[in-house]
């Protein structure tokens, strides 16, 4: 029953992801939001008169019931943002969706997740680089994420299927359709290969223009790194790149010839130091420290005897994962952002761990 209210909350006029999570935080649950008095709602930070009235006036629970039936009929997995199966990477972003709808068994908390985006009209140079990059990443077992669009997006998905990597498509509409429809033929293979589709939109939501930036923030938030392969100075790929940079994700871009319209965006990202230049999969592995993980000594160190309880928890996590990001440490340890940050700093000062690019850590 709580899921019904979670769905309903996302459909209230004027209530986006940030306000919805604020309401849940103060009221205790989605169902309690609809039971809270106006005077109490108005005391919640950032909840003004318009939002309070929108909550109180909402009565379209029938639409939420219809969505529940759609979810059950089509074996879709709803993921509330507090669910342990919800992406810890995405949860760390302030504007993460309250609910995700997932088709397929993709592990949103996989150890290695890479997003690949780019122009809808790539050159042969861009398509060949995308294919070669994914092939060279196949030994890592990483998941490839993109938006199922024409061009670089579908090149990345197809390359992942070709070289045996799971791949996840993030949609700008409900899961009752697929845009572009010509790519529907790839979905079954994606699901069978431990990938699939994910969206924050309920069924019967069209792929309207305003939905694509919302989709792009999910692509950026789900990943360890975003790779941009050919893009103009403006467009969806640049929005994803900017969001990845804001989310402190590793951002890499394929350089191109000066003056080429399809390389202007990539060259700009590199020129302004927002993105690292990528020429091969090795550049990505070095950026994320993956090459270092494979070179760690086979015989791991024993637990230092002078660690506090919190230091022991985090040291053990790093030992198990070899390399781990701070968002995953926060999610798994349940110690909280500030406590994890301070403990990591203490461990680094004591010489037990080393920080890597992208707020990732490994043992020394």
Steps between C-alpha positions, in 0.01 A plus 500: 500500500789738572607470135161640397570817697857519373371495143232755583754733659698516175185610314416806711511824305805706595665227709828387348760256629656739753172618654358147506796370699476802729135420570576134568789593728285722721177298487661158539362327190319569174167391647541736796553793260136468390379485861691805622310821578558817303639686799762228548589489130563873500757459778714272281796684340444595133134392512298810424128563466483379138666166580294445815178567309613267218557219748164551671312530170647185345241224460603305189592180683325305226788587268745358755289183526512465120878528515519233768311263271732587210805430717370161612386394152832586333733379777645846555703558815421829679791637701436756774802723565551349847493144362839323533474397134466862392826632354720636780676713239176660385374537859800721575367768259268758650243471220483121472152363417277384783408194293669309221323242286730221383446237233758223517747382763774762456699556819484877554771461765744307282868556581573674169250707303587717201274739308564566131322789326541700183346638185204340326683531167853371565778469244668170423786620723261530795321171438824308458647651816187411698512140380871463570471664842226262615691202363810604692291541817346154470761347734388733783143365510367855531141597424443740210224760541352731239167645386391266215502796256623497142873533443758447772241380754390198301858438381600464866209265582565283193873484569432389858277219375759408237783472751308344787452794737170579675339819373222718639287750309365803686171619355328839479152344505301216656584134452186433296681624188847549356635806323639465241284195431754359252727416795238280666658196333802533732309506830452124540874442450578772754273336757642152435852637548432634854413848374168657404321832525439751777295819527345734754188550287174307542327328208325713237762772543615615158859579405439874524789740452513608865545140615840451337703721739338309787604176332854633454544569872421134570759386244760724665402401854507124443860490376857511626600686186343653190673476163396749232559385142437777247257778579424853392548788740136476605268203544402214724850355526636829629221512759597151617867600509427813704291299746774236532748777577266649762450156654879459523505207260806433288439664163692405187461624142628384163697780332431589138623724223476875562202644314304175478152573631463153650823544699440853628337381822768242582782741425334766716467261796869412474609862448311619809646215712158351570585182314812291463601403148435137414684317225451143621344286771828525691439872556167420666648224713777731620252779570292271721793309649385170352848415376632548855244255636639219286853569622434472874708234677337158518566475874292774662610666821358395833274738691700768687454466876468872582184581306176629646174315436405736216848483348484120514166494316629723221844335477331161465269630227795635302686172543204302366438727202868582427383838368177662621332838463388716791133476399509122526679519835226728635227272365648171626642618833193708600735733689383818330676740264687715751618208715625307195685804368675561833588133545645477149711807572629344823586174321684692231698703756595178677632358173253211471316609184558707187251729323449463123328725243122508525488473882607135494734325745732201523724352769866592517 
